[in-house]
């Protein structure tokens, strides 16, 4: 191999290595003297890389360096993706933790809304809940409870270490105000209904309307003559 051809192979190798995308011979030609047989150079360079970890591949009309296909398995990377729980999942996890073993229906009753299937699946996939058996009621629904992974993740020695109501209030996780006040501010209380008085009250109202305004006043007028002993 002549020195001139060797230098051209080196230049071709550098151009392909530095390129961000595959290059066609026409794009490479401007870096070489006119009349250079680039196809021959590319095929020769391809042979030099045939048994190496990086190979020169022809992709249609373009050429590019690529890792050897048989080494693809060594390039697999496992990544841990952190996903935030939805509000429904957090509420469901709290209900399971404090009310276990609990069924799906009981969770819905406590939350007051229907529970989507994906919510329990997410907690089950995270390993924080597990089936605890079946309730001995019609339909034998599955009951759910927390797992050891739940205790480990939240740094709890046991379920007895779960914070109580006062601790949750102190941490700002519970509103210390009365429930009626909270629901009223959120507009969740039904409007007050008028109190219907019984028929006896209505009759009394009618009777009062028939009486004069001065009824019951001055029951003992001054001109009424009574024995002196009764006036004292």
FITI-193147 format. One record per residue (C-alpha): residue in one letter; x, y, z. Coordinates in steps of 0.25 Angstrom, whole numbers, padded with zeros to 4 digits, always signed. Example, Ala and Ser with C-alpha at 12.3 -4.5 7.8 and 13.67 -1.06 7.14 Angstrom:
residues 2
A+0049-0018+0031
S+0055-0004+0029
This chain:
residues 232
X+0000+0000+0000
X+0006+0013-0004
X+0008+0025+0006
X-0002+0033-0002
X-0013+0022-0001
X-0011+0020+0013
X-0012+0035+0016
X-0025+0035+0008
X-0031+0023+0017
X-0027+0031+0029
X-0034+0043+0025
X-0046+0035+0020
X-0047+0028+0034
X-0046+0041+0041
X-0057+0048+0033
X-0067+0036+0035
X-0063+0035+0050
X-0066+0050+0052
X-0079+0051+0044
X-0092+0052+0052
X-0099+0044+0041
X-0096+0034+0030
X-0089+0041+0018
X-0090+0038+0003
X-0077+0037-0006
X-0082+0050-0012
X-0081+0057+0001
X-0067+0051+0004
X-0062+0055-0010
X-0059+0069-0007
X-0048+0065+0003
X-0040+0057-0007
X-0033+0060-0020
X-0041+0060-0032
X-0043+0046-0038
X-0041+0038-0025
X-0048+0025-0025
X-0056+0027-0012
X-0064+0014-0014
X-0051+0006-0014
X-0046+0013-0002
X-0059+0011+0006
X-0059-0004+0003
X-0044-0006+0007
X-0047+0002+0020
X-0059-0007+0022
X-0050-0019+0021
X-0040-0014+0031
X-0052-0012+0041
X-0059-0025+0038
X-0055-0033+0051
X-0055-0021+0061
X-0064-0016+0071
X-0067-0004+0062
X-0070-0007+0047
X-0072+0001+0035
X-0086-0001+0029
X-0093+0003+0016
X-0106+0008+0019
X-0113+0010+0005
X-0104+0019-0002
X-0097+0025+0010
X-0086+0019+0019
X-0085+0020+0035
X-0078+0014+0046
X-0086+0005+0055
X-0084-0004+0067
X-0084-0019+0063
X-0098-0025+0064
X-0093-0037+0072
X-0089-0027+0083
X-0103-0021+0084
X-0106-0028+0097
X-0094-0022+0105
X-0100-0008+0102
X-0113-0010+0110
X-0115-0001+0121
X-0125-0002+0133
X-0130+0011+0138
X-0139+0013+0150
X-0150+0022+0147
X-0156+0030+0158
X-0171+0032+0156
X-0180+0041+0165
X-0193+0034+0171
X-0206+0041+0167
X-0214+0047+0178
X-0224+0035+0177
X-0212+0025+0179
X-0207+0032+0191
X-0221+0033+0197
X-0223+0018+0194
X-0210+0014+0200
X-0213+0022+0213
X-0227+0015+0214
X-0220+0001+0212
X-0209+0005+0222
X-0219+0009+0233
X-0231+0000+0230
X-0225-0013+0226
X-0229-0023+0222
X-0238-0015+0213
X-0246-0019+0201
X-0248-0010+0188
X-0262-0007+0192
X-0258-0003+0206
X-0247+0007+0200
X-0258+0013+0190
X-0267+0015+0202
X-0257+0022+0210
X-0252+0031+0199
X-0266+0033+0194
X-0263+0031+0179
X-0260+0019+0170
X-0246+0013+0169
X-0240+0011+0156
X-0234-0002+0153
X-0220+0004+0150
X-0219+0010+0164
X-0218-0003+0171
X-0209-0008+0160
X-0199+0003+0162
X-0198+0000+0177
X-0197-0015+0174
X-0186-0012+0164
X-0178-0004+0173
X-0179-0015+0183
X-0185-0007+0194
X-0198-0015+0195
X-0201-0029+0194
X-0214-0038+0195
X-0217-0043+0209
X-0228-0053+0206
X-0243-0052+0203
X-0254-0047+0212
X-0264-0057+0216
X-0276-0049+0210
X-0284-0051+0198
X-0275-0051+0186
X-0263-0053+0195
X-0256-0040+0191
X-0240-0040+0192
X-0235-0032+0203
X-0222-0023+0202
X-0211-0020+0212
X-0198-0013+0212
X-0185-0021+0210
X-0171-0021+0216
X-0166-0013+0204
X-0176-0002+0209
X-0170-0002+0223
X-0156-0002+0217
X-0159+0010+0208
X-0165+0018+0218
X-0155+0015+0229
X-0165+0008+0238
X-0162-0003+0248
X-0176-0008+0248
X-0190-0003+0246
X-0191+0001+0260
X-0181+0012+0256
X-0191+0019+0246
X-0193+0033+0251
X-0206+0036+0259
X-0216+0047+0257
X-0209+0057+0266
X-0196+0054+0259
X-0202+0056+0245
X-0209+0069+0250
X-0196+0074+0255
X-0189+0071+0242
X-0199+0079+0234
X-0205+0066+0227
X-0219+0068+0234
X-0227+0080+0236
X-0229+0082+0251
X-0242+0090+0249
X-0256+0083+0250
X-0260+0075+0238
X-0273+0083+0237
X-0265+0096+0235
X-0256+0089+0225
X-0267+0083+0217
X-0274+0097+0217
X-0263+0104+0211
X-0261+0094+0200
X-0276+0095+0197
X-0279+0081+0200
X-0290+0083+0210
X-0304+0082+0205
X-0312+0095+0206
X-0321+0096+0219
X-0335+0091+0218
X-0347+0099+0224
X-0352+0092+0236
X-0367+0089+0235
X-0375+0091+0247
X-0386+0082+0251
X-0401+0085+0249
X-0402+0089+0263
X-0392+0100+0261
X-0400+0105+0249
X-0413+0105+0257
X-0407+0113+0268
X-0402+0123+0257
X-0416+0124+0252
X-0422+0126+0266
X-0412+0137+0269
X-0415+0144+0256
X-0430+0145+0260
X-0426+0151+0274
X-0424+0166+0276
X-0411+0172+0278
X-0414+0175+0292
X-0418+0161+0296
X-0412+0157+0309
X-0408+0171+0313
X-0413+0178+0325
X-0420+0167+0330
X-0423+0174+0343
X-0427+0188+0339
X-0426+0199+0350
X-0442+0201+0349
X-0444+0187+0353
X-0449+0187+0367
X-0443+0176+0376
X-0443+0173+0391
X-0432+0181+0397
X-0426+0168+0403
X-0425+0162+0389
X-0418+0175+0383
X-0407+0174+0393
